[in-house]
Amino acid sequence: MFIGCQADEQLIADLDRARACKDRSQFIREAIAEKLQRSGIRVPENLIYPPPRAKIIQMVGDNNRGITLRAAEEPGKYRIKKKGKKKK
């Protein structure tokens, strides 16, 4: 599940200084888990890390600006129709 939020530029700048080499999303996940743990809520270790990504099943487009990714929630659930040679 994705959680988005608005933040002031100064807060983001402070967050980026504090996170050092970690990516922003991981730093925020760890901060949320730490806050929950301090509140007495048990947070399993595996929930602090991102869920696995959906498998990309098809790339559409021929340049960097026009590429669209299509993904399946469960690998193998959708089939790609392959283009064959046209019959004359």
C-alpha positions in Angstrom: 0.0 0.0 0.0 1.3 3.5 -0.9 1.1 6.3 1.6 1.7 9.8 0.3 1.8 13.0 2.2 2.5 16.7 1.8 5.6 18.1 3.5 7.2 21.5 3.8 10.5 22.0 1.9 12.4 22.6 5.1 11.1 19.3 6.6 12.2 17.4 3.5 15.6 19.1 3.6 16.1 18.1 7.3 14.9 14.6 6.5 17.4 14.2 3.7 20.2 15.4 5.9 19.2 12.9 8.7 18.8 9.9 6.4 22.4 9.9 5.2 22.8 7.0 2.7 19.4 5.4 3.1 16.7 6.1 0.6 13.9 8.4 1.7 11.2 5.7 1.7 13.2 3.3 3.9 14.2 6.0 6.3 10.5 6.9 6.7 9.4 3.3 7.1 12.0 2.9 9.9 10.9 6.1 11.6 7.3 5.0 11.6 8.2 1.6 13.0 10.3 3.2 15.7 7.5 5.5 16.7 5.0 2.6 16.9 7.5 0.5 19.0 7.9 3.5 21.4 4.1 3.5 21.7 4.1 -0.1 22.7 3.1 -1.6 19.4 5.1 -4.6 18.3 6.3 -4.2 14.7 7.6 -7.4 13.0 11.0 -6.9 11.3 9.8 -7.9 7.9 7.2 -5.1 7.9 9.9 -2.4 8.1 11.1 -3.3 4.6 9.2 -2.7 1.3 6.9 -5.4 -0.1 8.1 -7.2 -3.3 7.4 -5.4 -6.5 4.9 -6.6 -9.0 6.5 -8.4 -11.9 6.8 -6.4 -15.1 5.1 -8.3 -17.9 5.4 -5.9 -20.8 7.2 -2.7 -21.9 5.4 -0.6 -24.5 7.1 2.1 -26.5 10.3 2.7 -28.4 11.9 5.7 -26.7 12.5 6.9 -23.1 9.6 9.3 -23.2 7.0 6.8 -24.5 7.7 3.7 -22.4 4.7 2.3 -20.4 5.1 -0.5 -18.0 2.4 -3.1 -17.4 2.6 -5.3 -14.4 0.7 -8.3 -13.0 0.1 -8.7 -9.3 0.8 -12.4 -9.6 3.6 -13.5 -12.0 2.1 -15.6 -14.7 -1.4 -14.4 -14.3 -1.4 -12.5 -17.6 0.0 -13.6 -21.0 1.7 -11.4 -23.5 0.5 -11.8 -27.0 3.7 -12.0 -29.0 3.8 -10.5 -32.5 4.6 -13.0 -35.2 5.5 -12.6 -38.8 2.5 -11.4 -40.9 1.2 -13.8 -43.4 1.1 -12.6 -47.0 
